[in-house]
């Protein structure tokens, strides 16, 4: 269907407009009570995962050696940080749990999330997996028993958007509780 507008169309929004809107929605959701925060942040990400110009072309390149994090926003108060993870085919996170709440959404491609249970020898054992296609979200609290691994097992690059409840400068020590590479 087509129509003729009586007035000229307004200029297109700059590429940063959808990202700025998503970050504003995440900021509002991150002010929720602690127990509700991960779910509300995941819900804030969800509508933007289908927006083609959320991330500028080439803004989040992959690394041939490993998946890579690209900082999208650091909360000035230090309550959370938003990153885009870029995954080449075959790249995966270590088997880990989180020391902080987290929420994620798949923006491009498909990720496989493996779920694990603590093993008797201390090494987690895989109990199942779930495909996370474009548009999928998930979230969780800080919990050493919620063990998982994200992997790009597809034949194309993937990008996911993650929000963690710690300042970006503390990601190395305060996000992942790594069980196995």
C-alpha positions as CSV (number, residue, x, y, z in Angstrom):
1,X,0.0,0.0,0.0
2,X,1.3,3.5,-0.7
3,X,0.1,7.0,0.0
4,X,1.1,10.5,-0.6
5,X,1.8,12.5,2.4
6,X,0.4,16.1,2.4
7,X,3.7,17.4,3.9
8,X,7.3,16.3,3.2
9,X,8.4,13.5,5.5
10,X,10.6,14.6,8.5
11,X,14.3,13.9,8.1
12,X,15.4,10.4,9.0
13,X,16.5,9.8,12.6
14,X,20.3,9.7,13.0
15,X,21.7,6.1,13.4
16,X,22.3,6.8,17.1
17,X,18.6,7.6,17.8
18,X,17.5,3.9,18.3
19,X,20.6,3.2,20.4
20,X,19.9,6.3,22.6
21,X,16.3,5.2,23.0
22,X,17.3,1.7,24.0
23,X,19.9,3.0,26.5
24,X,17.3,5.3,28.0
25,X,14.9,2.4,28.4
26,X,17.6,0.3,30.0
27,X,18.5,3.1,32.4
28,X,14.8,3.3,33.5
29,X,14.6,-0.5,33.9
30,X,17.9,-0.6,35.9
31,X,16.3,1.5,38.6
32,X,13.8,-1.3,39.4
33,X,14.1,-3.2,42.7
34,X,17.0,-5.6,42.6
35,X,14.9,-8.7,42.2
36,X,13.0,-7.3,39.2
37,X,16.0,-5.6,37.5
38,X,17.2,-8.4,35.2
39,X,13.8,-9.1,33.8
40,X,12.9,-5.5,33.3
41,X,16.2,-4.8,31.6
42,X,15.7,-7.8,29.3
43,X,12.2,-6.5,28.5
44,X,13.8,-3.0,27.8
45,X,16.2,-4.5,25.2
46,X,13.7,-6.7,23.4
47,X,11.9,-4.1,21.2
48,X,15.2,-2.9,19.8
49,X,16.5,-6.2,18.6
50,X,14.6,-5.9,15.4
51,X,15.7,-2.4,14.6
52,X,18.1,-2.6,11.7
53,X,20.0,0.6,12.5
54,X,20.3,0.0,16.2
55,X,24.1,-0.4,15.8
56,X,25.9,1.5,13.1
57,X,27.4,-0.7,10.3
58,X,30.9,-1.8,11.3
59,X,30.4,-0.6,14.9
60,X,31.0,-3.9,16.5
61,X,33.5,-5.9,14.5
62,X,34.4,-9.5,15.3
63,X,37.9,-10.6,16.4
64,X,39.3,-13.7,14.6
65,X,40.7,-15.0,17.9
66,X,37.7,-14.8,20.3
67,X,34.4,-13.1,20.9
68,X,34.9,-9.5,21.8
69,X,33.0,-7.0,23.9
70,X,32.2,-3.5,22.7
71,X,31.2,-1.0,25.3
72,X,27.9,0.8,24.3
73,X,27.3,2.6,27.6
74,X,28.6,2.8,31.2
75,X,26.2,4.0,33.8
76,X,27.7,7.2,35.3
77,X,26.7,6.0,38.7
78,X,28.4,2.7,38.2
79,X,25.3,0.6,38.5
80,X,25.6,-1.3,35.2
81,X,27.2,-1.4,31.8
82,X,25.9,-2.2,28.4
83,X,28.1,-4.1,25.9
84,X,27.7,-5.7,22.5
85,X,29.4,-9.0,22.1
86,X,30.5,-9.9,18.5
87,X,30.9,-13.6,17.8
88,X,32.4,-15.3,14.8
89,X,31.2,-18.8,13.9
90,X,32.6,-21.3,16.4
91,X,33.4,-18.8,19.1
92,X,32.1,-19.4,22.6
93,X,32.3,-18.1,26.2
94,X,33.8,-20.2,28.9
95,X,31.5,-22.2,31.1
96,X,30.5,-19.7,33.7
97,X,28.0,-18.3,36.2
98,X,27.5,-14.6,37.0
99,X,28.6,-12.7,40.1
100,X,26.1,-10.0,39.1
101,X,22.6,-9.8,37.6
102,X,22.6,-9.8,33.8
103,X,20.3,-9.5,30.8
104,X,20.9,-10.2,27.2
105,X,19.3,-10.0,23.8
106,X,20.4,-11.4,20.4
107,X,20.6,-8.7,17.8
108,X,22.1,-10.6,14.9
109,X,22.6,-14.3,14.2
110,X,21.8,-17.2,16.5
111,X,23.5,-18.2,19.7
112,X,23.3,-21.5,21.5
113,X,23.1,-21.3,25.3
114,X,24.3,-24.5,27.1
115,X,23.0,-25.1,30.6
116,X,25.2,-26.8,33.2
117,X,24.9,-28.3,36.6
118,X,27.7,-28.5,39.2
119,X,29.5,-31.9,38.7
120,X,30.6,-34.2,41.5
121,X,34.3,-33.6,40.6
122,X,33.8,-29.8,40.6
123,X,33.6,-29.7,36.8
124,X,30.1,-28.7,35.6
125,X,28.2,-31.1,33.3
126,X,26.0,-30.0,30.5
127,X,22.3,-30.7,31.1
128,X,20.8,-29.1,28.0
129,X,20.9,-26.3,25.5
130,X,18.6,-23.7,24.0
131,X,18.8,-21.8,20.7
132,X,18.7,-18.0,21.1
133,X,17.8,-16.6,17.6
134,X,17.6,-12.9,16.7
135,X,15.2,-11.2,19.0
136,X,15.5,-13.7,21.9
137,X,16.2,-12.4,25.4
138,X,17.1,-14.0,28.7
139,X,18.2,-12.8,32.1
140,X,19.3,-14.0,35.5
141,X,20.4,-12.9,39.0
142,X,23.8,-13.3,40.4
143,X,23.9,-17.0,41.2
144,X,26.9,-19.4,41.2
145,X,24.5,-22.3,40.5
146,X,23.1,-20.8,37.2
147,X,26.0,-22.1,35.0
148,X,25.9,-21.6,31.3
149,X,27.9,-21.1,28.1
150,X,27.0,-19.0,25.1
151,X,28.3,-20.1,21.7
152,X,27.9,-19.2,18.1
153,X,27.5,-22.6,16.5
154,X,26.0,-21.1,13.3
155,X,27.8,-20.3,10.1
156,X,27.4,-16.5,10.3
157,X,28.6,-13.8,12.6
158,X,26.4,-12.9,15.6
159,X,26.0,-9.9,17.9
160,X,24.3,-9.9,21.3
161,X,23.6,-7.1,23.7
162,X,24.4,-7.7,27.3
163,X,23.8,-5.6,30.5
164,X,25.6,-6.5,33.6
165,X,25.0,-4.9,37.1
166,X,28.6,-3.7,37.7
167,X,30.7,-0.9,36.3
168,X,32.5,-1.7,33.1
169,X,35.9,-1.3,34.7
170,X,35.1,-4.2,37.0
171,X,34.0,-6.7,34.3
172,X,37.2,-8.7,34.5
173,X,36.7,-9.5,38.2
174,X,33.0,-9.1,38.9
175,X,31.0,-10.5,36.0
176,X,31.9,-14.1,35.3
177,X,32.6,-16.9,37.7
178,X,34.5,-19.1,35.3
179,X,34.3,-22.9,35.7
180,X,35.9,-24.1,32.5
181,X,37.1,-22.7,29.2
